[in-house]
Amino acid sequence: MQAILDRVAARARGPVEGLFGPGSAVWTVARENVLFTGAPRALLMQLAHPAVLSGVAQHSEVAKDPFGRSVRTFEAMYTLTFGDLESALRVIRTVWKRHQSVRGNVLADTASPVAGAPYEATDPGLLLWVWATLHDTMVRMFETFVRPLGAEERVAFYENGKVLQMAFGMPEKDIPPTVEDFDAYVRGVLDGPVLDVPREARDQWDLLVRQPPSSGLVGALALPRKRAVSLLIDGSPVRVLAPAVARLLAAGTLPPRLREGYGFTWSRADAALFKVLVEATRRSVAFLPRHLRYHAAYRRGMERVKARRAA
């Protein structure tokens, strides 16, 4: 753990700026609240890896405490991205300690060649796939709902992502060196034999979409953890529409192989509805005021840095 902390701290922008700071590619991309629309895609890509699925099923508290788990997960990610250096390093320690106990055997009921094999959360291969689903999804959502990334921006964003990979315990030698190598890795996994969508993966997805919408939105958007907020989000018609929207976002953005594996339909009507959703969202994002468009963690980070510069 200390080696990880040292490597990450050596690449940090500064004690106040944190790992990246204003003007970095990751702050430019990750500040967009609309990226949360990619959560269904990233989750389903992760669950399609039988070892990740087994870890979630055997060690996660999502069934017992979906609200609390969501809040903790998003708080950790946004602290790593937008927090000061001390806070970011504290998150790294917490995640590292938590991962030490996440180990077991992959479920046997899967067509994947890793069925029944031992796994542990600190395995570089698993860490790389989990990070790949997040990074690839962030790029996909930003370019879908905000604007295309230029070639230099995409490279800069990937270089920032390497620091986050190291923060979660990835050895630097195991990180794809260029963005082209990363894209080739993702394509290789998607086309390879390891991924599978057994019944347990579909059950996990069904469990999550049955949860109240507030169990995800409060953590993702850093909304106040108040009963009134939860009741507002979970009230009709939001409670009725949320699962349908989540499925449409997943079906419209997943690779075809995984879309079919999860049993999502994709008719011409679905494609047309998805196109309308994308266009309406993109237009809305362009006109949103900063306090609605950008995440609260980003706004706090900017205020912290400005205060330090003023001092």
URVENUR-V962168 format. One record per residue. N is the residue number from 1. PHI is phi in degrees with one decimal (* if undefined). Layout:
# URVENUR-V962168
n=[N:N]
phi=[PHI:PHI]
This chain:
# URVENUR-V962168
n=[1:2:3:4:5:6:7:8:9:10:11:12:13:14:15:16:17:18:19:20:21:22:23:24:25:26:27:28:29:30:31:32:33:34:35:36:37:38:39:40:41:42:43:44:45:46:47:48:49:50:51:52:53:54:55:56:57:58:59:60:61:62:63:64:65:66:67:68:69:70:71:72:73:74:75:76:77:78:79:80:81:82:83:84:85:86:87:88:89:90:91:92:93:94:95:96:97:98:99:100:101:102:103:104:105:106:107:108:109:110:111:112:113:114:115:116:117:118:119:120:121:122:123:124:125:126:127:128:129:130:131:132:133:134:135:136:137:138:139:140:141:142:143:144:145:146:147:148:149:150:151:152:153:154:155:156:157:158:159:160:161:162:163:164:165:166:167:168:169:170:171:172:173:174:175:176:177:178:179:180:181:182:183:184:185:186:187:188:189:190:191:192:193:194:195:196:197:198:199:200:201:202:203:204:205:206:207:208:209:210:211:212:213:214:215:216:217:218:219:220:221:222:223:224:225:226:227:228:229:230:231:232:233:234:235:236:237:238:239:240:241:242:243:244:245:246:247:248:249:250:251:252:253:254:255:256:257:258:259:260:261:262:263:264:265:266:267:268:269:270:271:272:273:274:275:276:277:278:279:280:281:282:283:284:285:286:287:288:289:290:291:292:293:294:295:296:297:298:299:300:301:302:303:304:305:306:307:308:309:310:311]
phi=[*:-63.6:-62.7:-63.0:-59.3:-64.9:-64.5:-69.8:-60.7:-65.6:-101.9:-70.2:-69.2:170.7:-59.8:-86.5:-67.5:88.8:-68.5:-128.1:85.6:-57.6:86.4:-72.9:-63.3:-70.0:-67.3:-63.5:-83.8:-71.2:-70.1:-73.3:-62.5:-66.4:-62.0:-61.4:-63.5:-86.1:-55.9:-59.5:-63.5:-61.2:-62.2:-68.8:-65.8:-65.7:-66.1:-74.0:-90.7:-56.6:-70.3:-65.2:-56.9:-63.9:-63.1:-65.4:-67.2:-93.1:-128.3:-81.1:-102.1:-61.3:-71.5:-85.6:-144.3:-62.7:-65.6:-63.2:-63.5:-62.0:-60.8:-64.9:-62.8:-70.9:-61.1:-64.1:-64.2:-73.4:-68.0:-59.3:-79.7:-114.2:-78.0:-71.4:-64.2:-60.1:-66.0:-63.9:-66.1:-64.9:-63.6:-60.0:-60.2:-63.9:-65.4:-60.6:-63.3:-64.1:-69.9:-61.4:-94.9:-88.9:-155.7:167.5:-121.3:-63.5:-55.5:-85.1:-85.7:-151.5:-82.3:-68.7:-67.4:-90.7:-53.9:80.2:-76.1:-70.3:-140.9:-149.1:-63.8:-87.5:-64.2:-55.1:-63.9:-72.8:-59.3:-65.9:-67.4:-60.7:-65.3:-59.2:-65.0:-71.4:-64.9:-62.2:-69.8:-61.5:-61.9:-61.8:-70.1:-61.7:-71.9:-78.3:-108.9:-117.9:-170.4:-66.6:-89.7:-70.5:-58.4:-67.6:-63.8:-63.8:-64.3:-63.3:-64.3:-68.9:-62.1:-60.6:-62.2:-60.3:-64.4:-67.0:-61.1:-64.7:-61.4:-90.5:105.6:-71.7:-62.3:-58.8:-67.8:-94.2:-86.2:-52.5:-68.0:-126.6:-64.5:-66.5:-64.4:-62.9:-60.5:-65.8:-61.7:-61.2:-61.1:-63.0:-68.7:-64.1:-91.2:-86.2:-90.5:-72.3:-68.3:-158.1:-123.0:-76.5:-58.4:-61.0:-67.8:-66.5:-66.1:-61.9:-64.7:-61.1:-62.2:-70.4:-73.4:-81.6:-71.1:-57.5:-54.5:-63.4:-63.7:-105.9:-69.8:-61.5:-71.0:-66.5:-102.0:55.6:-78.4:-59.3:-85.2:-117.2:-60.5:-62.9:-64.8:-62.8:-64.6:-65.2:-68.6:-85.2:-75.2:-68.7:-88.9:-59.7:-61.2:-77.4:-80.5:-55.9:-61.6:-67.1:-66.3:-60.6:-65.8:-65.0:-64.0:-66.7:-64.3:-78.3:-119.6:-71.1:-58.3:-51.7:-59.6:-76.3:-57.7:-67.7:-61.0:-83.1:79.4:-80.0:-77.0:-149.1:-89.6:-63.7:-66.6:-62.3:-62.3:-66.2:-66.0:-64.5:-62.0:-64.0:-60.9:-62.6:-65.3:-64.6:-67.7:-60.8:-65.3:-66.1:-58.8:-63.0:-108.2:-69.9:-68.5:-56.8:-71.2:-102.7:-75.5:-100.0:-66.1:-59.4:-64.2:-66.5:-64.1:-65.5:-62.6:-64.5:-64.1:-63.0:-67.6:-63.2:-63.8:-65.8:-66.1:-65.8:-67.2]
